[in-house]
């Protein structure tokens, strides 16, 4: 006895791609990582424009990831400015102390932000919301 063929969309009901806002959430997390790793500034502008366009009307999943990535991008910019201020305070870019600050910044701050982005992208690809530890804005509708 043969089983009937499944309907064309029968297996898609539980798939992450079927979550409302899935594509926008993945795009937000991807742009955040591109901003940190490949094309700083330009990727942030695209991310910020997406946030401006969709911040109010996007589904919860997309709204969450857009808000997290924009907030984390501002944190990243602030930490980069702080690292540059520390370099200048310690004697400028020709000082040997520069390398201490640069190495500390990249091994602690930058790599942590990249890890948060990788976790956020994994959660977005799974169709789940995510709040970045330490730097993510609290979202009551997600917490409970």
Secondary structure as the mmCIF struct_conf table of DSSP 4:
data_model
#
loop_
_struct_conf.conf_type_id
_struct_conf.id
_struct_conf.beg_label_comp_id
_struct_conf.beg_label_asym_id
_struct_conf.beg_label_seq_id
_struct_conf.end_label_comp_id
_struct_conf.end_label_asym_id
_struct_conf.end_label_seq_id
HELX_LH_PP_P HELX_LH_PP_P1 UNK A 2 UNK A 7
TURN_TY1_P TURN_TY1_P1 UNK A 8 UNK A 9
HELX_RH_3T_P HELX_RH_3T_P1 UNK A 10 UNK A 12
TURN_TY1_P TURN_TY1_P2 UNK A 13 UNK A 14
HELX_RH_3T_P HELX_RH_3T_P2 UNK A 16 UNK A 18
BEND BEND1 UNK A 19 UNK A 19
TURN_TY1_P TURN_TY1_P3 UNK A 20 UNK A 21
HELX_RH_AL_P HELX_RH_AL_P1 UNK A 22 UNK A 37
TURN_TY1_P TURN_TY1_P4 UNK A 38 UNK A 38
TURN_TY1_P TURN_TY1_P5 UNK A 40 UNK A 41
HELX_RH_AL_P HELX_RH_AL_P2 UNK A 42 UNK A 54
TURN_TY1_P TURN_TY1_P6 UNK A 55 UNK A 57
BEND BEND2 UNK A 58 UNK A 58
HELX_RH_AL_P HELX_RH_AL_P3 UNK A 60 UNK A 89
TURN_TY1_P TURN_TY1_P7 UNK A 90 UNK A 91
TURN_TY1_P TURN_TY1_P8 UNK A 93 UNK A 94
BEND BEND3 UNK A 95 UNK A 95
TURN_TY1_P TURN_TY1_P9 UNK A 96 UNK A 96
HELX_RH_AL_P HELX_RH_AL_P4 UNK A 97 UNK A 104
HELX_RH_PI_P HELX_RH_PI_P1 UNK A 105 UNK A 110
HELX_RH_AL_P HELX_RH_AL_P5 UNK A 111 UNK A 125
TURN_TY1_P TURN_TY1_P10 UNK A 126 UNK A 127
TURN_TY1_P TURN_TY1_P11 UNK A 133 UNK A 135
BEND BEND4 UNK A 136 UNK A 136
HELX_LH_PP_P HELX_LH_PP_P2 UNK A 137 UNK A 138
HELX_RH_AL_P HELX_RH_AL_P6 UNK A 140 UNK A 143
#
